[in-house]
Amino acid sequence: MIRKNVEIIVFGKVQGVGFRYSTKNVADRLNLNGSVQNLRDRTVLIHVNGDKPTVDEFISEIKDSPTPYGRVDNIQITDIKETQNKGFIVK
C-alpha cells in the first residue's frame, strides 16, 4: 500500500471554534496518525500520515471544515517524511 505523509497549514477561521478537536475526530475515524496544533499566526498546522486514499479523504474533509463553527479559506500541503506518532494527538 502506498503511504502518504503530509504537512497541512490551514488558513481561515480555524482557532477558537473547535477545529483541532474536530480534526482529531476525523483522523481517529479514519485511523490516521499525526498531530494538529494552533500556530501563533492564527493558522492550524496538521501533520498526518496513512495510506494515500485515506489521507486524501482526510484532506477533503478538512477543506470543508470539520466543525460547523469554522471556515477554511485555504490550505497549503507539503509532502514530509513520515511522522512517528502512534494515533493522532492535539498539541
N, C-alpha and C positions, 0 to 999 in steps of 0.2 A: 504494500500500500504506500502511496506517495504521501509524505508528511509535508505540512506547510507550517512555517513559523514566521509570524509577522508582528511588527510593532505598529500600532494604530494610534494616531493622535486625533482626537475628536474635538471639533470646534462647534460652538453654538451655546445653547442654554443647557449646560451639562453639569453644573455644580449647584448643590443645594436643592436638587429635585429628585434624589434617589437614583441617579443614573448609575453609580458604581454598583449598588446592590442589585439593581435590575440587570445590569450586565453580568454580574456573578450568577444570577439565576439562569440566564440564557446559557452561559458557559457550563454550569453544572448540569443543566438539562441535556446538553449536547456532549457531556463527558469530555470537555476540553481542559487543558492545563494552561496556567498562566496567572496573570495578575492585572489589576486595574487600580489606578491611583489618580487623584487630583494633582494638577500642576499649578504652580503659582500664577501662570498667565491665564487661568480660568479655563484651560482645556483639560481633557482627561487623556491619560496615557494607558494603553492596553497592550500587554504582551500576551499572545495566545498561540498555542500550538496544538496540533492534532492532525487527523487525516484531512487531505485537501478539500474534499467535498463538504465535510463538516465545518471546517474553518470558513469556507466560502458562505455557507448558510449562516454562520455566526455574524460575519461581516454584513450580510444583507439585513439581518435583524437589527444590528447596531445602527446602520444607516437610517432605519426607520424610527430610531429612538426606542429603547426597550421600556421606557417609562412614559406615561401619557403627559407628565408634567415637564418633560424636557423637549428640546428641539435640537436636532443635528443639522448644522448648516453645511458642514464639510468634514471629510475625513482624509487623512494622509496615511498611506500604507507603505511600509518599508519591510522588505524581507530581512530577517535576522537569523542568527544561529539559534538552535533550539534552546529554550529555557529549561531549567532543571526542576521546575515546580512540580509537585505532585498535587493535582487538584487545581482549583482556581481560588485565588485569595484577593481580598480587598486590602489595599495598603492605606 
